Amino acid sequence: MKNHEIITLTVNPALDKSAHFTGLVPEQKIRCQQPSFDAGGGGINVSKAISRLGGDSLAVFTAGGPTGEMIKELLVKESVAIDPIAVQNWTRESFVAVDDNTNSQYRFGFPGAVISEEEIDTILKKAAAFSSHFLVLSGSLNEGLPLDFYKQIAVLAKKSGTKVIADTSGASLEKVLETGVYLIKPNVGELAKLVGEASLEMEEVNEAAKKIIAKGGAEIVVVSLGPQGAVLVTKDSYDYVPAPNVVKKSTVGAGDSMVGGMVWALSQNKNLSEVIRWGVACGSAATMNDGTQLFKVEDAKRLFEWLKGK
């Protein structure tokens, strides 16, 4: 198998379905327009983002049933290299619906089906054989997976010198920090929980991120500030990048697009100032599109040029 600079792992992917409707009325049938489908889930979206930027990654993910087959077909159409792991239970779906009367977006997510012990063992064995410069662990965990599952994979990856990027949340992220990774991307609320605070003000973000770095949890902490932009923190630097003013249509996949832009920039040996700006550019560009379709590369490039002076 070809060696890839970047590998993404998605244990709980989703077939993303999106549609428009007119008027949300309780207890009445809501007639939707023809739906569109996208391959989704944290790491899968990261690989899609990298592909759009002209980068190279391998998307490793579980796939079961007709939904899993459709995800594989959609990724092949986008020229994303894939290495699916067959599982017995069907891959989950998610649904995004937009009310054209109000432009309100409704997002429905479902839990991932249980993965068997044999399938867990298959994932871990595959992870032990990964050979890449960067490994992205992104997205939620299926029901029944241990909370330290990403930590187990990070330990395996670090043995070969791979730089691990973890984009998950809650107890799963806390466990990953115990072994230490290269980069994490919490939002402000998640960062607050990681340092034992109920909330954080903007001026407290830098200190909170540096606490994680000082404990060896991560070398780089990128904190997503939503419409305010993002900050990148290392042990001796702090870089705030404002979000460009764009017309937002959907926030689905914006965080994954941000991670994809940053990992692609890292793989191109760009400095950290460019890395965070590519992340913000891709994340912001993703919000300009309907449904679950991530970003257009021309939008990301235009926004990056604007951010270079910020």
C-alpha positions in Angstrom: 0.0 0.0 0.0 1.2 3.5 -0.8 2.5 5.5 2.1 0.5 8.7 2.8 1.7 11.9 4.5 -1.6 12.1 6.3 -4.0 9.4 7.6 -7.4 10.2 9.0 -9.3 7.7 11.2 -13.1 7.9 11.5 -14.6 5.2 13.7 -18.1 6.7 13.6 -18.7 8.0 10.1 -22.1 9.1 8.9 -23.9 9.3 5.6 -25.0 13.0 5.7 -28.4 13.7 4.1 -29.5 17.3 3.6 -32.7 18.8 2.2 -34.8 22.0 2.1 -38.5 22.4 3.1 -41.0 25.2 3.5 -42.6 25.7 6.9 -42.3 23.6 10.0 -45.7 22.6 11.3 -46.2 20.2 14.2 -48.1 17.0 13.5 -48.2 17.6 9.8 -46.3 15.9 7.0 -43.3 18.1 6.1 -42.5 17.7 2.4 -38.8 18.1 1.6 -37.1 18.8 -1.6 -34.9 16.2 -3.2 -32.1 15.4 -0.7 -28.4 15.5 -1.3 -25.9 13.1 0.2 -22.3 13.5 1.4 -19.8 11.3 3.1 -19.4 12.6 6.6 -17.8 12.1 10.0 -14.8 14.0 11.4 -11.8 12.3 9.8 -13.7 11.7 6.5 -14.4 15.5 6.2 -10.8 16.3 7.1 -9.6 14.0 4.2 -12.1 15.6 1.8 -10.9 19.1 2.8 -7.2 18.0 2.3 -8.1 16.6 -1.2 -9.8 19.9 -2.2 -6.6 21.7 -1.3 -4.6 19.4 -3.5 -3.1 17.4 -0.6 -2.8 13.7 -0.1 -4.4 11.7 2.7 -5.8 8.3 3.3 -9.2 8.1 4.9 -9.6 5.0 7.2 -13.1 4.5 8.4 -15.6 1.8 9.4 -18.2 1.0 6.8 -21.3 -1.3 7.2 -24.4 -1.9 5.2 -25.7 0.1 2.2 -24.9 3.4 4.0 -21.3 2.3 4.3 -21.2 1.4 0.6 -22.6 4.8 -0.4 -19.9 6.6 1.7 -17.2 4.6 -0.1 -18.7 5.5 -3.5 -19.0 9.2 -2.6 -15.4 9.4 -1.5 -14.1 7.7 -4.6 -16.0 10.3 -6.7 -14.1 13.0 -4.7 -10.8 11.3 -5.5 -10.1 10.6 -1.8 -7.9 7.6 -1.1 -9.8 5.2 1.2 -9.1 2.1 3.3 -12.5 1.1 4.7 -12.9 -1.3 7.6 -15.8 -3.6 7.2 -18.2 -3.8 10.1 -21.4 -5.8 10.5 -23.8 -3.0 11.6 -24.9 -0.4 9.2 -23.1 3.0 9.2 -25.3 5.7 10.7 -27.0 8.5 8.9 -27.4 12.2 9.9 -29.9 14.7 8.6 -29.8 18.4 8.0 -33.0 20.2 7.1 -33.3 23.9 6.2 -36.6 25.8 6.4 -36.7 28.2 3.5 -39.3 30.4 5.2 -36.9 31.3 8.0 -33.6 30.1 6.8 -33.4 28.1 10.1 -31.3 25.0 10.0 -32.2 21.8 11.9 -29.5 19.2 12.5 -30.3 15.6 13.5 -27.5 13.3 14.5 -27.8 9.6 15.5 -25.5 7.5 17.6 -23.2 5.0 15.8 -24.0 1.3 16.0 -22.1 -0.9 18.3 -18.8 -2.2 17.1 -17.9 -5.8 18.1 -14.8 -6.8 20.0 -13.4 -8.4 16.8 -14.0 -5.2 14.9 -12.3 -3.2 17.6 -9.3 -5.5 17.4 -9.2 -5.1 13.6 -9.1 -1.3 14.0 -6.3 -1.4 16.6 -4.3 -3.8 14.5 -4.6 -1.5 11.5 -3.7 1.5 13.6 -0.5 -0.3 14.8 0.6 -0.6 11.1 -0.1 3.0 10.2 2.9 4.8 8.6 2.4 8.5 8.1 3.7 11.9 9.3 0.4 13.0 10.6 -2.6 11.0 12.0 -5.9 12.7 12.5 -8.3 11.2 15.1 -11.5 13.0 14.6 -15.2 12.6 15.5 -17.3 10.9 18.1 -17.0 7.3 19.3 -19.6 4.6 18.7 -21.7 3.2 21.5 -19.7 0.6 23.5 -16.2 1.9 22.5 -14.0 2.6 25.6 -13.5 6.3 26.3 -9.7 5.8 26.0 -10.0 4.3 22.5 -8.4 7.3 20.8 -5.7 7.3 23.5 -4.9 3.7 22.7 -4.5 4.6 19.0 -2.4 7.7 19.9 0.0 5.6 22.0 0.4 3.2 19.0 1.0 6.1 16.6 3.5 7.9 18.7 5.7 4.7 18.8 6.4 5.3 15.1 7.0 9.0 15.5 3.7 10.0 14.0 2.3 13.4 15.0 -1.2 13.0 16.3 -4.0 15.6 15.8 -7.0 14.9 18.0 -10.3 16.6 17.3 -12.8 15.0 19.7 -14.5 16.2 22.9 -15.5 15.2 26.4 -13.9 12.3 28.2 -12.4 11.0 24.9 -10.4 14.2 24.6 -9.4 14.1 28.2 -8.0 10.6 27.9 -6.0 11.5 24.7 -4.3 14.3 26.6 -3.0 11.8 29.1 -0.6 10.4 26.5 0.1 13.8 24.9 -0.6 14.7 21.2 0.8 17.2 18.7 -2.4 19.3 18.3 -5.9 19.6 19.6 -8.8 21.9 18.5 -11.2 22.5 21.4 -13.8 25.3 21.4 -13.8 27.7 24.3 -16.4 25.7 26.3 -14.4 22.5 25.8 -11.2 24.2 26.8 -12.8 25.5 30.0 -13.8 21.9 30.9 -10.3 20.6 30.3 -8.8 23.1 32.8 -11.6 22.6 35.3 -13.4 25.9 34.8 -17.1 26.6 34.2 -16.3 29.2 31.5 -13.5 31.3 30.1 -13.3 34.9 29.0 -11.3 35.8 25.9 -8.4 37.0 27.9 -8.2 33.7 29.8 -7.9 31.5 26.8 -4.2 31.8 26.4 -3.4 30.9 30.0 -5.8 28.0 29.9 -4.3 26.6 26.7 -0.8 27.0 28.1 -1.8 24.9 31.2 -2.6 22.0 28.9 0.7 22.4 27.0 2.7 22.7 30.3 1.2 19.3 31.4 2.3 17.7 28.2 -1.2 17.2 26.9 -0.5 18.9 23.5 2.2 20.8 21.8 -0.2 23.1 19.9 -3.7 24.1 21.1 -6.0 25.7 18.6 -9.1 27.2 20.2 -12.1 27.8 18.0 -13.9 31.0 18.9 -16.8 30.5 16.5 -17.7 33.8 14.7 -14.8 35.5 16.5 -12.2 33.4 14.8 -9.6 31.2 16.5 -6.3 31.4 18.4 -3.2 29.2 18.1 -1.2 28.7 21.3 2.2 27.0 21.9 4.4 27.1 24.9 5.9 30.4 23.8 3.5 31.9 21.3 -0.1 33.2 20.9 -1.7 34.1 17.6 -5.3 35.4 17.3 -7.0 35.3 13.9 -10.4 37.0 13.4 -13.0 35.3 11.3 -13.7 37.0 8.0 -17.2 38.4 7.5 -19.0 36.0 5.2 -22.6 35.2 4.6 -23.2 32.0 6.6 -25.5 29.3 5.2 -24.5 26.3 7.2 -22.0 25.5 10.0 -22.0 21.8 9.2 -18.4 20.6 8.6 -16.8 24.0 9.4 -14.8 22.6 12.3 -13.6 19.6 10.2 -12.7 22.0 7.3 -10.7 24.0 9.8 -8.7 20.9 10.9 -8.3 19.8 7.2 -6.9 23.2 6.3 -4.4 23.2 9.2 -3.2 19.6 8.7 -2.8 20.3 4.9 -0.7 23.4 5.7 1.4 21.5 8.2 2.0 18.8 5.6 3.2 21.6 3.2 5.7 22.8 5.9 4.0 26.1 6.3 4.7 28.1 9.4 2.2 28.2 12.3 1.0 31.7 11.3 0.0 30.3 7.9 -1.4 27.1 9.5 -3.9 28.9 11.7 -5.0 31.2 8.8 -5.5 28.3 6.4 -7.6 26.7 9.1 -9.8 29.8 9.7 -10.1 30.4 5.9 -11.3 26.8 5.2 -13.6 26.8 8.2 -15.2 30.1 7.2 -15.4 29.1 3.6 -17.4 26.0 4.6 -20.1 28.1 6.3 -20.8 29.8 2.9 -22.3 26.6 1.4 -25.6 24.9 2.0 -26.0 21.6 3.7 -23.0 19.3 4.3 -20.8 20.1 1.3 -17.8 21.7 3.1 -16.0 24.5 1.2 -15.1 25.6 -2.3 -11.4 25.8 -2.7 -11.6 29.2 -4.5 -13.4 30.6 -1.4 -10.8 29.3 1.0 -7.9 30.7 -1.1 -9.5 34.1 -1.3 -10.2 34.2 2.5 -6.6 33.1 3.2 -5.3 36.0 1.1 -7.4 38.4 3.2 -6.3 36.8 6.5 -2.6 37.0 5.7 -2.6 40.7 6.7 -4.6 40.1 9.9 
